[in-house]
Amino acid sequence: MTMERRRLGRQGLEVSALGLGTMGMTMAYGATDDGRSVATIRRAHELGVTMFDTAELYGMGTGSSERLLGRAVKGFRDEVVLATKFGYDLTNPETIGTAMDSRPGRIREVAENSLRHLQTDHIDVLYQHRPDPDVPIEEVAGAVGELIDAGKVRFFGLSEAGSETVRRAHAVQPVSVLQTEYSIFERAVEADVLPTLRELGIGFVAYSPLGRGFLTSAVRPGGEYPEGDMRSWDERWQPGNYEANAAAVEGLREFAASRGITVTQLALAWLLAQGEDIVPIPGTRDPDRLAENVAAADVTLTDADLEAVHEILPEGAAGSRYPAFLMPAWS
């Protein structure tokens, strides 16, 4: 199946207009099912998806997410783009997800582990997962540049980095793509980050483009999600915020229905309409929901449609996307 392709950055990275995020296949959203996740990844390939996103962190440092993805794409690895991430210190179970480690030696170690887990001889996109305050970004860019020179990595990416960090990294090793949360619900990148990327010719990958599931047809209050599901503590699902956000989504759902699409498709089409340098990577473990997501690539929104969305939800969701201690400090 053919899907529109988009170019990310000036170094030659080209991917499908929609990618697939795999974090939820091994963590953060309740019980997992490897068999169904593998089937979803393979179905994505059949539907024209070429960008698949994972990370060392996913699976809480066990490598399970990378191994799952590597197993799933083994039959068509050369037809897809595999992206993974480094940058967390995973040695202490109590600080996994908060402690950082982007020392050059650690980057090389993680890259070798990722190559093994993914069953490949090269990583297409290697991201720094979050900036490390203790390691200058110039050292990080230099270390990834060495891996590129060695043929182990093709493109350098950053995640959750601010404009100054992007500029400093890009001066050492060209950055092809930045990944950060962006959706109808979360628009902070519009103020400064996106203009910087466009000035430098860097592409953008939008994670959580469906508001971690809020911009879908299956939503319930945070207290109804099991322990271990991040929606149980995410501010946007908590009393007060939940009701405001649910009302906004209902307005979006009604508008989407008037266009003959689902609210999920509206949310993804909205992102695609923000620029041809943007690629959303919605995550799902369900092949049917995957097909619904992919169909959004064929939806064209008019200026009037985009204005209608703005009127329904002019400034994003109620509630922060992360608790304060997990919020990235952009610089």
LUMDREN-765962 format. One line per 8 residues: number of its first residue (from 1); their letters; for each residue x, y, z of N, C-alpha, C. Coordinates in steps of 0.2 Angstrom, whole numbers. Each point is the difference from the previous one (the first is absolute). Example, Ala and Ser with C-alpha at 12.3 -4.5 7.8 and 13.67 -1.06 7.14 Angstrom:
// residues 2
1) as) 66/-28/39/-4/6/0/4/6/0; -2/5/-4/4/6/1/-4/5/3 .
***
This chain:
// residues 331
1) mtmerrrl) 4/-6/0/-4/6/0/4/6/0; -1/5/-4/4/6/0/-3/6/4; 5/3/4/-2/5/4/4/6/-1; -2/6/0/4/6/-1/7/-1/4; 5/3/-3/6/0/4/3/7/1; 3/1/6/3/6/2/7/0/1; 3/6/-2/8/0/1/1/4/7; 4/-3/4/1/3/7/8/2/0 .
9) grqglevs) 1/6/0/7/3/0/3/0/-7; 6/2/0/3/1/-6/5/-5/-2; 0/-6/4/5/-5/-1/-2/-6/-3; -6/0/-3/-3/-5/-4/-5/-5/3; -2/2/7/-5/-5/3/-7/1/-3; -2/-5/-3/-7/0/-3/-4/-6/3; -6/2/3/-4/-5/3/-8/1/-2; -4/-5/2/-7/1/-1/-3/6/4 .
17) alglgtmg) -5/3/-2/-3/6/3/-3/-2/7; -1/-6/2/-2/-3/6/5/-5/2; 3/0/6/4/-6/3/-4/-3/5; 3/-5/3/-3/-4/6/5/1/6; -3/2/5/4/0/7/-2/-6/3; 6/-3/4/-1/-7/3/0/0/7; 1/6/3/1/0/8/-6/-4/3; -6/1/-2/-5/-3/4/-1/-8/-1 .
25) mtmaygat) 4/-2/-5/0/-8/-1/4/-3/6; 4/3/4/4/-3/5/-1/4/7; -3/6/0/0/3/7/-6/6/-1; -2/2/6/-3/7/1/-8/-1/-1; -2/-5/-3/-7/0/-2/-4/-6/2; 2/-3/6/-3/-6/2/3/-7/-3; -4/-5/0/2/-7/-2/2/0/-7; 5/-3/-2/3/-1/-7/-1/-7/-3 .
33) ddgrsvat) 0/0/-6/-1/-6/-4/5/0/-6; 6/-4/1/5/1/-5/-3/-3/-7; -4/-5/0/-2/-3/-7/-4/5/-3; -4/4/3/-5/5/-3/5/6/-2; 5/1/4/4/6/-2/4/-1/-6; 2/-6/-1/4/-2/-6/-5/0/-6; -6/-3/1/-5/1/-6/-1/7/-2; 0/4/5/-2/7/-1/6/4/-4 .
41) irrahelg) 6/-2/2/6/3/-4/0/-3/-7; -1/-6/-1/0/-3/-7/-6/3/-4; -6/1/3/-5/3/-3/1/7/-2; 4/4/4/2/6/-2/4/1/-6; 5/-5/0/4/-1/-6/-4/-1/-6; -5/-4/0/-5/-2/-5/-3/6/-3; -2/5/5/-4/6/-1/4/6/-2; 7/-1/-1/4/5/-3/4/4/5 .
49) vtmfdtae) 0/-2/7/4/3/5/7/-2/-1; 5/5/0/7/-2/0/4/2/6; -3/4/4/4/3/6/-3/-3/6; 5/-4/4/-2/-3/6/5/2/6; -3/2/5/3/4/6/0/-4/6; 6/-1/3/1/-4/6/5/4/4; 2/-3/6/6/3/4/2/-5/5; 7/1/2/3/-4/5/-5/0/6 .
57) lygmgtgs) -3/5/2/-4/1/6/-6/-4/0; -3/-1/-6/-7/-3/0/1/-8/2; -4/-2/4/1/-6/4/4/0/6; 1/7/2/4/1/6/7/-2/0; 3/0/-6/7/-1/0/2/-8/-1; -5/-4/-1/1/-7/-2/1/-1/-7; -1/5/-4/2/-2/-7/-6/-3/-4; -6/-1/4/-5/-4/-3/-4/4/-6 .
65) serllgra) 0/6/0/-3/4/-5/4/-1/-7; 6/1/1/5/0/-6/0/-7/-3; 0/-5/5/0/-7/-3/-7/-2/-3; -5/3/3/-7/-1/-3/0/3/-7; 2/6/-1/0/3/-7/5/-3/-4; 6/-2/2/4/-4/-5/-2/-6/-2; -4/-4/4/-3/-6/-2/-5/1/-5; -4/5/1/-6/1/-4/2/2/-7 .
73) vkgfrdev) 5/4/-1/2/3/-6/5/-4/-4; 2/-6/3/6/-4/-3/-1/-1/-7; -6/-2/-2/-1/-2/-7/0/6/-5; 0/6/2/0/6/-4/4/6/3; 5/-2/4/4/5/3/3/6/-5; 2/-2/-6/3/5/-4/-5/4/-4; -7/-1/2/-5/4/-3/-3/5/5; 3/0/6/-2/5/5/5/4/3 .
81) vlatkfgy) -2/5/4/5/4/4/-1/-1/7; 5/-3/4/0/-1/7/3/5/4; -4/3/4/3/5/5/0/-2/7; 5/1/3/0/-1/7/4/5/4; 0/0/7/3/5/4/4/-2/5; 5/4/2/4/-1/6/-1/6/5; 3/0/6/1/6/4/-2/-1/7; -3/-6/2/-2/-1/7/5/-4/3 .
89) dltnpeti) 1/1/7/4/-4/4/-5/-6/3; 1/-6/-2/-4/-6/1/3/-4/6; 5/2/3/3/-4/5/-3/-1/6; -4/5/2/-4/0/7/-7/0/-2; -4/-6/2/-7/-1/-1/-4/6/3; 2/3/5/-4/5/3/1/7/-3; 4/1/-5/1/6/-3/-1/0/-8; -2/-6/-2/-1/-1/-7/-6/4/-3 .
97) gtamdsrp) 2/4/-5/-5/5/-2/1/7/2; 5/1/5/2/7/2/7/1/-1; 4/-5/2/8/1/0/2/0/-7; 5/5/-2/2/0/-7/7/-3/0; 2/-2/-6/7/-2/-2/1/0/-7; 3/6/-3/2/1/-7/8/0/-1; 3/-3/5/8/1/-1/1/-4/-7; 5/2/-3/2/-3/-7/1/-8/1 .
105) grirevae) 3/-2/5/1/-7/1/-6/-4/1; -5/3/3/-7/-3/1/-3/0/-6; 0/5/-4/-3/1/-7/2/-6/-4; 7/-1/0/2/-6/-4/-2/-7/2; -1/0/7/-2/-7/3/-7/-1/-2; -4/5/1/-8/0/-2/-1/-2/-7; 4/3/-5/0/-1/-7/1/-7/-2; 5/-3/3/2/-7/-1/-6/-4/3 .
113) nslrhlqt) -3/1/6/-5/-4/2/-6/1/-5; -2/6/-2/-5/1/-4/1/-4/-7; 5/0/-3/2/-4/-6/-2/-7/1; 2/-3/6/-1/-7/1/-7/-1/1; -3/4/4/-8/-1/2/-4/0/-7; 2/5/-4/-4/1/-6/2/-5/-6; 5/-4/1/2/-4/-5/2/3/-6; 4/5/0/2/4/-6/7/2/1 .
121) dhidvlyq) 3/2/-6/7/3/0/0/7/0; -6/4/0/0/7/1/-6/3/3; 0/5/3/-6/3/3/-1/6/-5; -6/1/-2/-2/5/-5/0/7/4; -3/1/5/0/6/4/2/-1/7; 5/3/3/2/-1/7/-2/7/3; -4/0/5/-2/6/3/3/0/7; 2/6/3/1/1/7/-7/1/3 .
129) hrpdpdvp) -2/-5/5/-7/0/2/-2/7/4; 5/2/4/-1/6/3/7/4/1; 0/6/0/7/3/1/2/-2/7; 7/-1/1/3/-1/6/4/6/3; -2/3/5/3/6/3/7/-1/2; 2/-6/0/7/-1/2/5/-1/-5; -3/-1/-6/4/-1/-6/-1/5/-6; 5/4/-2/-1/5/-5/-3/-3/-6 .
137) ieevagav) -5/3/-3/-3/-3/-6/5/-1/-6; 6/4/0/5/0/-5/3/-7/1; 1/-3/6/3/-6/0/-5/-6/-2; -6/1/1/-5/-4/-2/0/-1/-7; -1/6/-4/0/1/-7/7/-4/-3; 5/2/3/6/-3/-2/0/-8/0; -2/-3/6/0/-7/0/-5/-3/-5; -6/3/-1/-4/-3/-5/3/1/-7 .
145) gelidagk) 3/6/-1/4/1/-7/5/-6/-1; 3/-2/5/5/-6/-1/-4/-6/-2; -5/-1/3/-4/-6/-2/-3/0/-7; -1/6/-2/-2/1/-7/5/-1/-4; 6/3/1/6/-1/-4/2/-8/0; -2/-4/5/2/-7/0/-5/-4/-3; -6/3/-3/-5/-3/-3/-5/-4/4; 0/1/7/-4/-3/4/-7/4/1 .
153) vrffglse) 0/6/-1/-5/5/0/-1/4/-6; -6/1/-3/-1/4/-6/-1/7/2; -5/2/5/-2/7/1/0/1/7; 1/6/2/1/2/7/-7/4/2; -3/-2/5/-6/3/3/1/3/7; -5/4/2/0/3/7/-8/-1/2; -1/-1/6/-6/0/3/-1/5/6; -5/3/0/-2/5/5/6/5/2 .
161) agsetvrr) 3/2/-6/5/5/1/-3/7/-2; 3/5/3/-2/7/-1/4/3/-6; -1/6/-2/3/3/-6/7/1/1; 3/2/6/7/1/1/3/-6/-1; -2/-6/3/3/-6/0/0/-3/-7; -5/1/-4/0/-2/-7/5/4/-4; 1/6/1/5/4/-4/7/-2/2; 1/-2/6/7/-2/2/2/-7/-3 .
169) ahavqpvs) -5/-4/1/1/-7/-3/1/0/-7; -4/4/-4/0/0/-7/6/3/-3; 3/4/4/7/3/-2/5/-5/0; 0/-5/4/5/-5/0/-2/-6/-5; -6/-2/1/-2/-6/-5/-7/2/-2; -2/0/-7/-6/2/-2/-6/-4/3; -5/3/3/-5/-3/3/-6/-1/-6; -2/-6/-1/-5/-1/-5/-7/1/3 .
177) vlqteysi) -1/-2/6/-7/0/3/0/1/7; -5/4/2/-2/1/8/-6/-4/1; -1/-3/6/-6/-3/2/-2/3/6; -7/2/1/-3/3/6/-7/-1/-1; -3/0/6/-8/-1/0/-3/6/-4; -5/-1/-4/-3/5/-4/-7/-3/-2; -5/4/1/-7/-2/-2/-5/5/1; -6/-1/-2/-5/5/2/0/2/7 .
185) feravead) 2/-5/4/0/1/8/6/4/2; 6/-1/-3/6/2/2/4/4/-5; 0/7/1/3/4/-6/6/4/2; 3/-1/5/6/4/3/5/1/-6; 1/-5/-4/6/0/-5/-1/6/-5; -6/2/-1/-2/5/-5/3/7/1; 2/1/7/2/7/1/7/1/-2; 5/-4/1/7/1/-1/3/-6/-3 .
193) vlptlrel) -2/-6/2/4/-6/-3/-1/-1/-7; -6/0/-3/-2/-1/-7/4/5/-4; -1/7/2/4/5/-5/7/-2/0; 3/-2/5/7/-1/0/2/-6/-4; -4/-5/0/1/-6/-4/-1/2/-8; -4/4/-1/-2/2/-7/6/4/-3; 3/4/5/5/5/-2/6/-5/-2; 1/-5/4/6/-4/-1/-1/-6/-5 .
201) gigfvays) -6/-1/-2/-1/-6/-5/0/-6/4; -4/-1/6/0/-6/4/-7/-2/0; -2/-6/-1/-6/-3/0/-3/-1/7; -6/-1/1/-4/-1/6/-4/-6/1; 1/-4/5/-4/-6/1/-4/1/6; -7/-1/-1/-4/2/6/-2/-6/3; 2/-1/7/-2/-6/4/-6/2/4; -4/-5/2/-6/1/3/-5/4/-4 .
209) plgrgflt) -1/-1/-6/-4/5/-4/-7/-1/1; -2/-5/4/-7/-1/2/-1/1/7; 4/5/3/-1/2/7/0/-6/5; 5/-5/-2/0/-6/4/-6/-4/1; -4/0/-6/-6/-3/0/-7/4/1; 1/6/3/-6/4/1/-3/2/-7; 3/1/-5/-3/2/-6/-2/-7/-4; -3/-4/3/-3/-6/-3/-7/-1/2 .
217) savrpgge) -3/-6/-1/-7/-1/1/-1/-4/7; 6/-2/3/0/-4/6/4/4/6; -4/4/4/3/4/5/-4/-1/6; 3/0/6/-4/0/7/5/3/5; -3/2/5/4/4/5/6/-4/3; 5/4/2/6/-3/2/-1/-5/6; -4/0/4/-1/-4/5/-3/-7/-2; -2/-1/-6/-2/-6/-3/5/-4/-4 .
225) ypegdmrs) 6/3/0/6/-4/-3/4/-4/5; 2/-5/-1/4/-4/5/7/3/1; 2/-2/6/7/2/2/5/-2/-5; 5/4/-2/4/-2/-5/-1/4/-7; -7/2/0/-2/3/-6/1/8/1; 4/3/-4/2/7/2/-6/5/0; -5/-2/-3/-6/4/0/-4/0/7; 2/-4/4/-3/0/7/3/6/4 .
233) wderwqpg) 6/2/-2/3/6/3/1/6/-4; -1/0/-7/1/5/-4/-5/6/2; 2/6/0/-4/6/3/-6/1/-5; 0/-2/-6/-5/1/-5/-6/-4/1; 1/-6/4/-5/-5/2/-3/1/7; 2/5/3/-2/1/7/-6/5/1; -4/-1/5/-6/4/1/1/7/-1; -5/3/-4/1/7/-2/3/1/-7 .
241) nyeanaaa) 6/-2/0/3/0/-7/-3/-5/-5; -2/-6/3/-3/-5/-4/-7/2/-3; -4/3/4/-6/2/-3/0/6/-5; 5/4/1/1/5/-5/3/-3/-6; 5/-4/0/3/-3/-6/-5/-5/-3; -4/-3/3/-6/-5/-3/-5/4/-4; -1/6/3/-5/5/-3/3/2/-7; 6/2/0/4/2/-6/0/-5/-5 .
249) veglrefa) 2/-6/2/0/-6/-5/-7/-1/-2; -5/0/3/-7/-1/-2/-1/5/-6; 2/6/1/-1/5/-5/4/-1/-6; 6/-3/1/4/-2/-6/-3/-6/-3; -3/-5/4/-3/-6/-3/-6/2/-4; -4/5/2/-6/2/-4/2/3/-7; 6/5/1/2/3/-6/3/-6/-5; 4/-4/3/3/-6/-5/-6/-3/-3 .
257) asrgitvt) -5/-2/4/-6/-4/-3/-3/4/-6; 0/7/0/-3/4/-5/4/-1/-6; 7/-1/1/4/-1/-6/1/-7/-2; -4/-5/3/0/-7/-2/6/-4/2; 4/3/6/6/-4/2/-1/0/8; 5/-4/3/-1/-1/7/5/6/4; -1/1/6/4/5/4/7/-2/-1; 2/-6/0/7/-2/0/3/2/-7 .
265) qlalawll) -4/-1/-5/2/2/-7/1/7/0; -5/4/3/0/7/0/7/3/3; 1/-3/6/6/2/4/7/-1/-4; 0/-6/-4/6/-2/-4/1/5/-6; -6/1/-3/0/4/-6/1/7/2; -2/2/6/2/7/2/8/1/0; 3/-5/3/7/0/1/4/0/-7; -3/-4/-4/3/0/-7/-1/6/-4 .
273) aqgedivp) -5/4/2/-1/6/-3/4/6/2; 4/-1/6/4/5/3/7/1/-4; 1/-5/-5/6/1/-4/2/-6/-2; 3/0/-6/3/-6/-4/6/-3/4; 3/4/4/6/-3/4/-2/-3/7; -6/-2/1/-3/-3/6/-2/-7/-2; 2/-5/4/-3/-7/0/-2/-2/7; -6/-1/1/-3/-3/6/2/-7/1 .
281) ipgtrdpd) 1/-3/6/1/-7/1/-5/-2/5; -7/-1/-1/-4/-3/4/1/-7/2; -1/-1/6/1/-7/3/-6/-4/1; 0/-6/-2/-6/-5/1/3/-7/0; -4/-4/4/1/-7/0/-5/-4/-4; -5/4/-3/-6/-3/-3/1/1/-8; 0/-6/-4/0/1/-7/-6/4/-3; -6/-1/3/-5/4/-3/0/8/2 .
289) rlaenvaa) 3/1/6/1/8/1/5/2/-4; 5/-4/-2/6/2/-4/-3/2/-7; -4/-4/-3/-3/1/-6/-4/7/0; -4/1/6/-3/7/0/5/6/0; 5/-1/4/5/5/0/3/1/-7; 2/-5/-3/3/1/-7/-4/3/-5; -7/-1/1/-4/3/-5/0/8/1; 2/2/5/1/8/1/4/3/-5 .
297) advtltda) 5/-4/-2/5/3/-5/-4/2/-7; -6/-3/-1/-4/2/-6/-5/6/1; 0/2/6/-5/6/2/4/7/-1; -4/4/-4/3/7/-1/-5/4/3; 3/5/5/-4/5/3/1/6/-3; -6/4/-1/0/7/-2/2/5/5; 2/6/-2/1/5/5/-6/1/4; -6/-1/-2/-6/1/4/0/-6/5 .
305) dleavhei) 2/-6/-2/0/-5/5/5/1/5; 6/3/-1/5/1/5/-3/6/4; -3/5/-2/-3/5/4/-5/-3/5; -4/-5/-3/-5/-3/4/3/-3/6; 5/-4/-1/4/-3/5/3/5/5; 2/5/-2/3/5/4/-5/3/5; -6/1/-3/-6/3/4/-2/-5/6; 0/-6/-2/-2/-5/5/5/-1/6 .
313) lpegaags) 7/0/-2/5/-1/5/6/5/-2; -1/6/2/5/5/-2/7/0/3; 1/-3/6/6/0/3/3/-7/2; -3/-5/-2/2/-7/3/-4/-2/6; 2/-5/3/-3/-4/5/0/4/7; -4/-2/4/1/2/7/4/-5/4; 5/2/4/4/-4/3/7/-1/-3; 5/-1/3/7/0/-2/1/-7/-3 .
321) rypaflmp) 5/0/-5/1/-7/-3/4/-5/4; 4/3/5/4/-4/4/0/4/7; 1/-4/5/1/3/7/6/4/0; 1/5/4/6/4/0/6/-3/0; 1/-6/4/6/-3/0/2/-4/-6; -5/-1/-5/2/-3/-6/0/5/-6; -2/6/1/0/5/-5/7/1/-3; 1/0/-6/6/1/-3/2/8/1 .
329) aws) 6/2/1/2/7/1/3/2/-7; -5/3/-4/3/2/-7/5/6/1; 5/0/-4/5/5/0/3/0/-7 .
***
